[in-house]
Amino acid sequence: MADTPPQRCNPVLALCAALALAGAWALPFVRVAPNRLLSGEPVYLVDVLLGPWVWLAMALLSALAIATLQAHRRATQALVIVAMAATLPALWLLAGAHAHHVARTESSLHRTALGAGFWTLAGLAWLVALDAVARLRLATLARLAVLMAASLPLLAVLATLDTGQELSIAQEYANRSDVFGAAVLRHLQIVLLATMPAVGIGVPLAWAMARTPRLRKALFPVLNVIQTIPSIALFGLLMAPLAWAAAHAPVLGQMGISGVGLAPAVLALLLYALLPIVRSTLAGLEQVPAAATTSARAMGMAPWQVLWQVELPLALPVLLIGLRTAVVQTTGLAAVTALVGAGGLGSIMFDGLFSAANELVMLGVLPIVLLAVLADALFKALAALLETPTA
């Protein structure tokens, strides 16, 4: 008779479960206030767990306890993923139900804001799901597919118009629904306008640096110094020369270039994106076998043909790593460009900061995080497709 595999405790799951219990007990699940400016009175998870929610919580705790001791079983990890996929929408529904109760019994003007306990439990649930997916040891594409499937229940609940509408963050979205889509598109525009020219400049620059060591020694310190400049300071450094150029060259002003707005934002983000793109492209070009380039030159290819037809295709997997870093970095930094009038999701975030409305801040921050995660997943999927051998 075959020996049964020993039970191995999952320390990640055990730690997350302990943190979740501590957060649910010590941190407010929601806060109820008479208006959007006051912090409100804390309401804890034990205060809103009524009726069937108590049994669901007990079932979840039991499943996590079993999964902690049965970490070696793939079926257990699949169960954990399903449980966490159900936990995320359940948290939203529970908070929405309490907000509806407050609006019905107290006043429709009261604001029910998501508390630190809600965000802690949601974050820990997602971390547990990530750990379970990692323990399944799936391929990159399969792992991304599982994570997308785990997100579908939450997306379905959020897409339901009558779910959680009394929550403060939902009310902030309703108040800005006419500008929210435009802010997302503007944010994407800023990212694309910064990263696409950065690729066009960074790839030829890395190719020149690969052939000229002196150029590499001269430019890398400059690119490193640019990364150390705070974004606000770099915007300030660019505003004066761009305003001067627009004043002395009317054609630049007609093109929309000025000391504020899109021009300094895009130029600053382009400079930030150069280092990861140049470094990864240079690393990829250095890994190209010398025999491949020698054969290409022996066939009579011009240097630019060798670059586009031989070197870049072979260096593309490494180049994508730097491009992924640049895009994710630019997606986050684009929020700060609202301070120079570029718009985007950062304008919503700073509106919330300036008016002390935390839920409005979250309304601007959460889409930025989601865009960064989606960009990272897209580049991971693309890299996996490139690594997949064709028949």
Summary of the structure (lengths in Angstrom):
residues: 391
radius of gyration: 25.7
end to end distance: 41.8
largest distance: 87.5
contacts: 1239
relative contact order: 0.09
helix: 77%
strand: 3%
